[in-house]
Every structure is written in C-alpha cells, then in structure tokens.
Amino acid sequence: TQLLEQSPQFLSIQEGENLTVYCNSSSVFSSLQWYRQEPGEGPVLLVTVVTGGEVKKLKRLTFQFGDARKDSSLHITAAQPGDTGLYLCAGAWTGNQFYFGTGTSLTVIP
Amino acid sequence: KAGVTQTPRYLIKTRGQQVTLSCSPISGHRSVSWYQQTPGQGLQFLFEYFSETQRNKGNFPGRFSGRQFSNSRSEMNVSTLELGDSALYLCASSLSRGNTEAFFGQGTRLTVV
C-alpha cells in the first residue's frame, strides 16, 4: 500500500509547455518534500513545505501544500530539457522516516 | 561542505553471498536513513539510525541489517543475497531527528547474479 500516490506516472512534453504533478495521500503529514532524481544518481531535494496552504517558488517551479496537509502539487512553467528527471514527493511521518511517492517520470523534448 | 558519500558505487554479487554498504553523512549530521529503490517498488524505507541506535525499521526481512558508528557513519549489511535484492541502495543524511530535511548520496547499485 502506497501512502503517497503521484500522478501522472509518466509525462512527456515539448519544451516551453507547462505541467503540473500531483502528490496525494489520505494521511496527514507534518511536512512534505519534493525531490528530483536523475538516472544513476540519488534524489536531490528541491523544497520542503510545512504549513497547510503554503506556496513556495523556485524559479520556474511552484510548489503548493494542501490546506489539510494531505496533498501537494508541483507546477513547472515553460519546461526545459534540463527539467527532465524523476520527481518524487516524500512525506515525513515518524522521526526521520520519509514515505516516498510513486514518482513522476518527466521527459521534456527539445 | 562535502555531501553524503556512499561506497562502493557499483557492486556485483552472487546469490547467497553477503554484502556491506557504507555511508558517510554530511559533517555534523547525526541521522542516517537507508532506502532501497527498484523500478517496481520505488523508494522503500529500510531503517534509520541516530546516535548509534536504530530508531525506525521498514518492512524488510532480517537479512537486512545496519549499524551506525560514533562518528555517524553507517553501514548496512545484506546476508544470503537473493536476485530480488538487486537495487539502488540510497543513504540519506539529516541533521537530527524530527522531520528535518534529508540529503541523499548517489547510491550503491547492487546487482545480484
């Protein structure tokens, strides 16, 4: 059973397009993180959201934490080939045990 | 400052053998967690160590074990390897416990043949 479900699982878009990735759960998390992982590498932390309703921006990336702290979204504006990778959300539960989402594999075609 | 260092990067073992993987966390970080990543299951939590004690454990068989040393470096051991243990093993370092940010190493790619 996956605590965190991400959608879509795969996404292939043209350079310059916008996209949104979703991370949903029936559980409440005290914080939620987004990571990007490239093939053969470990996940790299993009952002941490803590407060329900919080919105954070990182250049062309906008992250939102749901009001009830059960879901989150990642919106990318004007996607670039360098955005290609596996996007993972992770919810903090007990201690430092993070539950990872199923992942969204993004391919941006030049 | 240096990031999380995992060694070795790649490893090929035979079924039935055992393997030890190493993780050196970011300097000053005291919490180390281990994850297994496979295409079918995604990232699965193995265990977390803090102050040389295992604090949390995921749903893995007893063949998977770990330990943490006084300098916060951690090792994980897998005994009696099975083909299904082939995966990318990732170590994450955190400053302390309590939902702090986790920083990952590049991982160790284990192939069991």
HADDOCK unambig.tbl for C-alpha pairs under 7 A between the chains (distance, minus, plus):
assign (segid A and resid 41 and name CA) (segid B and resid 106 and name CA) 4.69 0.50 0.50
assign (segid A and resid 41 and name CA) (segid B and resid 107 and name CA) 6.63 0.50 0.50
assign (segid A and resid 42 and name CA) (segid B and resid 90 and name CA) 6.75 0.50 0.50
assign (segid A and resid 42 and name CA) (segid B and resid 104 and name CA) 5.63 0.50 0.50
assign (segid A and resid 42 and name CA) (segid B and resid 105 and name CA) 5.50 0.50 0.50
assign (segid A and resid 42 and name CA) (segid B and resid 106 and name CA) 4.27 0.50 0.50
assign (segid A and resid 42 and name CA) (segid B and resid 107 and name CA) 5.84 0.50 0.50
assign (segid A and resid 43 and name CA) (segid B and resid 104 and name CA) 6.03 0.50 0.50
assign (segid A and resid 44 and name CA) (segid B and resid 103 and name CA) 6.98 0.50 0.50
assign (segid A and resid 44 and name CA) (segid B and resid 104 and name CA) 6.73 0.50 0.50
assign (segid A and resid 45 and name CA) (segid B and resid 103 and name CA) 6.71 0.50 0.50
assign (segid A and resid 92 and name CA) (segid B and resid 99 and name CA) 5.61 0.50 0.50
assign (segid A and resid 95 and name CA) (segid B and resid 97 and name CA) 5.39 0.50 0.50
assign (segid A and resid 95 and name CA) (segid B and resid 98 and name CA) 4.79 0.50 0.50
assign (segid A and resid 95 and name CA) (segid B and resid 99 and name CA) 5.90 0.50 0.50
assign (segid A and resid 96 and name CA) (segid B and resid 97 and name CA) 5.50 0.50 0.50
assign (segid A and resid 96 and name CA) (segid B and resid 98 and name CA) 5.92 0.50 0.50
assign (segid A and resid 96 and name CA) (segid B and resid 99 and name CA) 5.23 0.50 0.50
assign (segid A and resid 96 and name CA) (segid B and resid 100 and name CA) 6.88 0.50 0.50
assign (segid A and resid 97 and name CA) (segid B and resid 48 and name CA) 7.00 0.50 0.50
assign (segid A and resid 100 and name CA) (segid B and resid 43 and name CA) 6.08 0.50 0.50
assign (segid A and resid 102 and name CA) (segid B and resid 42 and name CA) 6.02 0.50 0.50
